[in-house]
Amino acid sequence: MKIQAWENHQKAKTEAKMRKVEVEVERIRSKSHDKLMNKLAAARHKAEEKRAAAEANRNHQATK
């Protein structure tokens, strides 16, 4: 009886630790995803600015 209780306790402890690790992994994954999405948005914004600058330069050259 004591051995069964000890085994059940160890299982419960291990499963709780596993759930905690899974939650942490999901949090890290989510944070990494958000960082990557922010980098993509920044790159897109920078590309738009460069396109606008190139267009303005083209227009300026065309008026000369």
JOJO-V841206 format. One record per residue. SS is DSSP state (alpha for helix, beta for strand, coil for the rest). OMEGA is omega in radians with two decimals (none if undefined). D_FIRST is the distance of its C-alpha to the first C-alpha in whole Angstrom. Layout:
# JOJO-V841206
ss->SS omega->OMEGA d_first->D_FIRST
ss->SS omega->OMEGA d_first->D_FIRST
This chain:
# JOJO-V841206
ss->coil omega->-3.14 d_first->0
ss->alpha omega->-3.13 d_first->4
ss->alpha omega->3.11 d_first->5
ss->alpha omega->3.13 d_first->5
ss->alpha omega->3.12 d_first->6
ss->alpha omega->3.13 d_first->9
ss->alpha omega->3.12 d_first->10
ss->alpha omega->3.11 d_first->11
ss->alpha omega->3.14 d_first->12
ss->alpha omega->3.11 d_first->14
ss->alpha omega->-3.12 d_first->15
ss->alpha omega->3.12 d_first->17
ss->alpha omega->-3.11 d_first->18
ss->alpha omega->3.12 d_first->20
ss->alpha omega->3.10 d_first->21
ss->alpha omega->3.12 d_first->23
ss->alpha omega->3.12 d_first->24
ss->alpha omega->3.11 d_first->26
ss->alpha omega->3.13 d_first->27
ss->alpha omega->3.13 d_first->29
ss->alpha omega->3.13 d_first->30
ss->alpha omega->3.11 d_first->31
ss->alpha omega->3.13 d_first->33
ss->alpha omega->3.11 d_first->35
ss->alpha omega->3.13 d_first->36
ss->alpha omega->3.12 d_first->37
ss->alpha omega->3.14 d_first->39
ss->alpha omega->3.13 d_first->41
ss->alpha omega->-3.14 d_first->42
ss->alpha omega->3.14 d_first->43
ss->alpha omega->3.13 d_first->45
ss->alpha omega->3.11 d_first->47
ss->alpha omega->3.12 d_first->48
ss->alpha omega->3.12 d_first->49
ss->alpha omega->3.14 d_first->51
ss->alpha omega->3.12 d_first->52
ss->alpha omega->3.09 d_first->54
ss->alpha omega->3.11 d_first->56
ss->alpha omega->3.11 d_first->57
ss->alpha omega->3.13 d_first->58
ss->alpha omega->3.13 d_first->60
ss->alpha omega->3.13 d_first->62
ss->alpha omega->3.11 d_first->63
ss->alpha omega->3.14 d_first->64
ss->alpha omega->3.14 d_first->66
ss->alpha omega->3.12 d_first->67
ss->alpha omega->3.10 d_first->69
ss->alpha omega->3.12 d_first->70
ss->alpha omega->-3.14 d_first->72
ss->alpha omega->3.09 d_first->73
ss->alpha omega->-3.13 d_first->75
ss->alpha omega->3.13 d_first->76
ss->alpha omega->3.13 d_first->78
ss->alpha omega->3.11 d_first->79
ss->alpha omega->3.12 d_first->81
ss->alpha omega->3.12 d_first->82
ss->alpha omega->3.10 d_first->84
ss->alpha omega->3.13 d_first->85
ss->alpha omega->3.13 d_first->87
ss->alpha omega->3.13 d_first->88
ss->alpha omega->-3.13 d_first->89
ss->alpha omega->-3.13 d_first->91
ss->alpha omega->3.13 d_first->93
ss->coil omega->none d_first->94
